[in-house]
Amino acid sequence: MSALHPILVELAEASASEVNALIAKTDFPLVDATGVTFVYRGEADGVHLRHWIYGLPTAESLAPLGNHDIWYLHLDLPPGSRIEYKFEIVTGGTSEWIVGKVPPLCSCILDICLF
């Protein structure tokens, strides 16, 4: 597993107003040399990444980040990967699959160009 992305470290230590400012100036998902970090912001009992990546489970749980309504999951993926994904948001025993941009922080198809 890779170390926590520096943006996530900043978010975890930030105040509520700093979180809003940092999110506003950051492109999500976070792509770096080790893969991609998916980020969702919103109140939920659980958040799952639903994706179609050969060889991986079709659903993976995001972890809560600090005391904020931010959830994240890092996947180590090879350069050139193309991923179709959605977030499954679980609240009060019901779930909903979503696609969109900030907020929440997600998109539907991601081409990964790793350096």
Backbone as JSON, one array per atom type, in Angstrom:
{
  "sequence": "MSALHPILVELAEASASEVNALIAKTDFPLVDATGVTFVYRGEADGVHLRHWIYGLPTAESLAPLGNHDIWYLHLDLPPGSRIEYKFEIVTGGTSEWIVGKVPPLCSCILDICLF",
  "N": [[0.84, -1.19, 0.0], [0.48, 2.25, -0.73], [1.9, 5.31, 0.57], [0.01, 7.86, 2.29], [-1.47, 10.24, 0.18], [-0.07, 13.5, -0.32], [-1.97, 15.65, -0.49], [-4.15, 14.54, 0.84], [-3.1, 14.35, 3.4], [-2.87, 17.06, 4.03], [-5.62, 17.74, 3.92], [-6.64, 16.19, 6.05], [-5.55, 17.46, 8.26], [-6.59, 19.98, 8.16], [-8.72, 22.86, 8.85], [-12.33, 23.34, 8.68], [-12.89, 25.47, 6.86], [-10.45, 25.64, 5.53], [-10.42, 23.14, 4.32], [-12.48, 23.41, 2.4], [-11.31, 25.37, 0.72], [-8.98, 24.05, -0.14], [-10.04, 21.85, -1.51], [-11.37, 23.18, -3.56], [-9.27, 24.05, -5.17], [-8.05, 21.78, -6.13], [-7.57, 19.07, -8.37], [-9.5, 16.21, -8.82], [-9.93, 12.69, -9.44], [-6.93, 11.98, -7.48], [-3.96, 11.61, -9.09], [-0.9, 9.98, -9.24], [2.56, 8.88, -9.35], [2.29, 6.32, -8.32], [-0.27, 5.4, -8.67], [-3.78, 5.87, -8.37], [-5.82, 7.96, -6.35], [-8.95, 7.89, -5.13], [-11.47, 10.16, -4.2], [-14.12, 11.12, -2.13], [-16.53, 13.44, -1.04], [-18.81, 13.95, 1.46], [-21.6, 13.37, 3.66], [-22.02, 10.15, 4.99], [-22.72, 6.7, 5.75], [-21.12, 4.8, 4.76], [-18.85, 4.41, 2.0], [-18.32, 3.21, -1.23], [-16.17, 2.26, -3.86], [-17.21, 1.54, -6.99], [-16.26, -0.33, -9.63], [-14.9, -1.36, -12.82], [-12.48, -3.15, -13.2], [-10.27, -5.4, -14.43], [-9.36, -8.26, -12.62], [-9.55, -7.18, -10.08], [-11.62, -6.79, -7.14], [-15.08, -5.89, -7.67], [-16.12, -3.96, -6.03], [-14.84, -1.72, -3.67], [-14.07, -0.53, -0.46], [-14.04, 2.85, 0.65], [-12.05, 4.75, 2.91], [-12.72, 6.67, 5.87], [-11.56, 10.04, 6.3], [-9.91, 11.57, 8.77], [-11.65, 13.97, 10.78], [-13.44, 14.95, 9.02], [-15.97, 15.09, 6.41], [-14.9, 13.4, 4.42], [-13.83, 10.87, 2.25], [-11.63, 8.25, 1.18], [-9.7, 6.26, -1.19], [-6.92, 4.5, -2.25], [-5.6, 3.13, -5.18], [-3.19, 1.02, -6.56], [-2.19, 1.21, -9.75], [-1.35, 0.3, -13.12], [0.49, 2.35, -15.53], [-1.39, 3.98, -18.11], [-3.82, 2.83, -17.62], [-7.36, 2.47, -17.93], [-10.29, 3.38, -16.47], [-13.57, 2.72, -15.55], [-15.89, 4.02, -13.38], [-17.96, 4.4, -10.42], [-19.36, 5.91, -7.46], [-20.66, 4.27, -4.65], [-22.9, 5.24, -2.34], [-23.66, 4.8, 0.97], [-26.23, 5.24, 3.18], [-28.11, 5.31, 6.08], [-28.93, 2.63, 5.76], [-29.65, 2.4, 3.1], [-28.56, 2.49, -0.35], [-26.92, 4.37, -2.93], [-25.86, 4.84, -6.23], [-23.59, 7.04, -7.65], [-22.54, 9.54, -10.03], [-20.52, 12.19, -11.06], [-19.25, 15.57, -10.72], [-17.35, 17.75, -8.51], [-19.38, 19.1, -5.87], [-20.33, 15.68, -5.4], [-16.93, 14.47, -5.21], [-16.03, 13.11, -7.97], [-15.79, 11.23, -11.04], [-16.72, 9.68, -14.12], [-15.23, 8.14, -16.07], [-11.82, 7.41, -16.21], [-8.7, 8.07, -17.49], [-5.5, 6.98, -16.91], [-2.46, 8.52, -16.73], [0.49, 7.84, -15.83], [3.62, 8.89, -14.46]],
  "CA": [[0.0, 0.0, 0.0], [1.24, 3.48, -0.84], [1.72, 6.31, 1.63], [-1.1, 8.79, 2.09], [-1.18, 11.33, -0.75], [0.13, 14.76, 0.41], [-3.22, 16.42, -0.42], [-4.97, 13.95, 1.9], [-2.49, 14.75, 4.67], [-3.31, 18.45, 4.24], [-7.06, 17.74, 4.23], [-6.87, 15.61, 7.38], [-5.11, 18.4, 9.29], [-7.17, 21.29, 7.86], [-10.0, 23.29, 9.41], [-13.41, 23.22, 7.7], [-12.73, 26.46, 5.79], [-9.27, 25.25, 4.76], [-10.82, 22.0, 3.5], [-13.2, 23.95, 1.25], [-10.36, 26.05, -0.17], [-8.09, 23.05, -0.73], [-10.82, 21.08, -2.49], [-11.67, 24.05, -4.7], [-8.11, 24.24, -6.05], [-7.44, 20.48, -6.42], [-8.24, 18.2, -9.34], [-9.74, 14.86, -8.33], [-9.14, 11.97, -8.45], [-5.52, 12.31, -7.38], [-3.14, 10.65, -9.85], [0.53, 10.17, -9.06], [3.39, 7.81, -9.92], [1.95, 5.0, -7.77], [-1.64, 5.02, -9.02], [-4.84, 6.87, -8.27], [-6.54, 8.05, -5.09], [-10.32, 8.35, -5.31], [-11.9, 10.96, -3.05], [-15.53, 11.5, -2.09], [-16.86, 14.3, 0.09], [-20.23, 13.97, 1.79], [-22.01, 12.57, 4.81], [-22.4, 8.8, 4.61], [-22.36, 5.63, 6.67], [-20.07, 4.08, 4.06], [-18.68, 4.77, 0.59], [-17.63, 2.15, -1.96], [-15.84, 2.5, -5.25], [-17.71, 0.49, -7.89], [-15.45, -0.18, -10.84], [-14.77, -2.49, -13.71], [-11.06, -3.33, -13.43], [-10.0, -6.83, -14.47], [-8.49, -8.78, -11.58], [-9.83, -6.56, -8.78], [-13.03, -6.87, -6.74], [-15.85, -4.81, -8.3], [-16.42, -2.93, -5.03], [-13.83, -1.55, -2.64], [-14.51, 0.49, 0.5], [-13.23, 4.02, 0.93], [-11.85, 4.97, 4.35], [-12.95, 8.07, 6.27], [-10.34, 10.81, 6.51], [-9.97, 12.5, 9.89], [-12.97, 14.35, 11.32], [-14.19, 15.6, 7.96], [-16.85, 14.22, 5.62], [-14.09, 13.04, 3.27], [-13.53, 9.44, 2.15], [-10.62, 8.05, 0.15], [-9.19, 4.93, -1.49], [-5.82, 4.51, -3.21], [-5.37, 1.9, -5.93], [-1.98, 0.96, -7.36], [-2.58, 0.82, -11.1], [-0.28, 0.53, -14.1], [0.3, 3.46, -16.46], [-2.24, 3.71, -19.25], [-5.08, 2.2, -17.21], [-8.61, 3.18, -18.18], [-11.19, 2.89, -15.43], [-14.94, 3.21, -15.46], [-16.24, 3.85, -11.97], [-18.99, 5.19, -9.74], [-19.35, 5.76, -6.01], [-21.87, 3.8, -3.98], [-23.02, 5.95, -1.07], [-24.56, 4.08, 1.87], [-26.74, 6.1, 4.24], [-29.34, 4.82, 6.69], [-29.33, 1.31, 5.26], [-29.92, 2.41, 1.66], [-27.39, 2.89, -1.11], [-27.17, 5.06, -4.19], [-24.68, 4.97, -7.06], [-23.54, 8.4, -8.19], [-21.51, 9.98, -10.97], [-20.58, 13.64, -11.16], [-18.06, 16.33, -10.34], [-17.4, 18.34, -7.18], [-19.41, 17.91, -5.04], [-19.22, 14.99, -4.77], [-15.7, 14.41, -6.0], [-15.95, 11.87, -8.75], [-16.1, 11.28, -12.46], [-17.14, 8.35, -14.56], [-14.17, 7.4, -16.75], [-10.54, 8.01, -15.91], [-7.51, 7.55, -18.16], [-4.39, 7.26, -16.02], [-1.16, 8.73, -17.35], [1.46, 7.91, -14.73], [4.97, 9.3, -14.86]],
  "C": [[0.88, 1.25, 0.0], [0.98, 4.39, 0.35], [0.56, 7.23, 1.28], [-0.67, 9.94, 1.19], [-1.03, 12.64, 0.04], [-1.12, 15.63, 0.52], [-4.11, 15.88, 0.69], [-4.41, 14.29, 3.28], [-2.93, 16.17, 5.02], [-4.79, 18.51, 4.63], [-7.33, 17.24, 5.63], [-6.54, 16.59, 8.49], [-5.78, 19.77, 9.17], [-8.44, 21.57, 8.66], [-11.05, 23.17, 8.31], [-13.24, 24.22, 6.55], [-11.51, 26.15, 4.93], [-9.58, 24.06, 3.85], [-11.53, 22.49, 2.24], [-12.26, 24.59, 0.24], [-9.45, 25.05, -0.87], [-8.81, 22.22, -1.79], [-11.09, 21.91, -3.75], [-10.5, 24.17, -5.67], [-7.44, 22.92, -6.46], [-8.26, 19.71, -7.45], [-8.32, 16.78, -8.77], [-10.22, 13.99, -9.47], [-7.67, 12.35, -8.53], [-4.7, 11.22, -8.08], [-1.68, 10.99, -9.61], [1.28, 8.95, -9.6], [3.01, 6.42, -9.42], [0.55, 4.54, -8.14], [-2.6, 6.17, -8.88], [-5.51, 6.79, -6.9], [-7.9, 8.66, -5.38], [-10.77, 9.04, -4.03], [-13.37, 11.3, -3.21], [-15.73, 12.4, -0.89], [-18.37, 14.32, 0.27], [-20.51, 13.08, 2.99], [-22.47, 11.21, 4.32], [-22.04, 7.84, 5.74], [-21.22, 4.8, 6.08], [-20.02, 4.53, 2.61], [-17.86, 3.66, -0.06], [-17.35, 2.62, -3.37], [-16.35, 1.3, -6.03], [-16.99, 0.69, -9.21], [-15.41, -1.48, -11.62], [-13.31, -2.59, -14.11], [-10.78, -4.83, -13.35], [-9.03, -7.22, -13.35], [-8.68, -8.17, -10.21], [-11.3, -6.77, -8.43], [-13.8, -5.69, -7.34], [-16.26, -3.72, -7.33], [-15.32, -2.91, -3.99], [-14.25, -0.37, -1.77], [-13.51, 1.63, 0.59], [-13.14, 4.17, 2.44], [-12.15, 6.42, 4.68], [-11.61, 8.74, 6.56], [-10.55, 11.8, 7.65], [-11.39, 12.74, 10.37], [-13.84, 15.04, 10.28], [-15.09, 14.59, 7.25], [-16.16, 13.83, 4.31], [-13.73, 11.55, 3.37], [-12.51, 9.25, 1.05], [-10.25, 6.57, -0.01], [-8.09, 5.08, -2.53], [-5.72, 3.14, -3.87], [-4.06, 2.03, -6.69], [-2.37, 0.41, -8.73], [-1.45, 1.1, -12.08], [-0.58, 1.73, -14.99], [-0.58, 3.04, -17.64], [-3.56, 3.04, -18.91], [-6.27, 3.09, -17.57], [-9.64, 2.55, -17.26], [-12.56, 3.54, -15.58], [-15.37, 2.97, -14.03], [-17.38, 4.77, -11.54], [-18.77, 5.02, -8.24], [-20.7, 5.22, -5.56], [-21.88, 4.43, -2.6], [-24.06, 5.22, -0.23], [-24.93, 5.02, 3.02], [-28.04, 5.52, 4.76], [-29.83, 3.5, 6.14], [-29.68, 1.27, 3.78], [-28.65, 2.85, 0.93], [-27.81, 3.52, -2.43], [-25.84, 5.13, -4.94], [-24.71, 6.35, -7.69], [-22.37, 8.59, -9.15], [-21.63, 11.49, -11.02], [-19.26, 14.28, -10.85], [-18.29, 16.92, -8.96], [-18.65, 19.16, -7.02], [-20.41, 16.93, -5.6], [-18.04, 14.9, -5.72], [-15.62, 13.1, -6.74], [-16.14, 12.17, -10.23], [-16.33, 9.87, -12.91], [-16.02, 7.55, -15.18], [-12.87, 8.15, -16.54], [-9.46, 7.3, -16.73], [-6.32, 7.95, -17.3], [-3.09, 7.38, -16.82], [-0.17, 8.92, -16.21], [2.84, 8.23, -15.27], [5.98, 8.34, -14.3]]
}
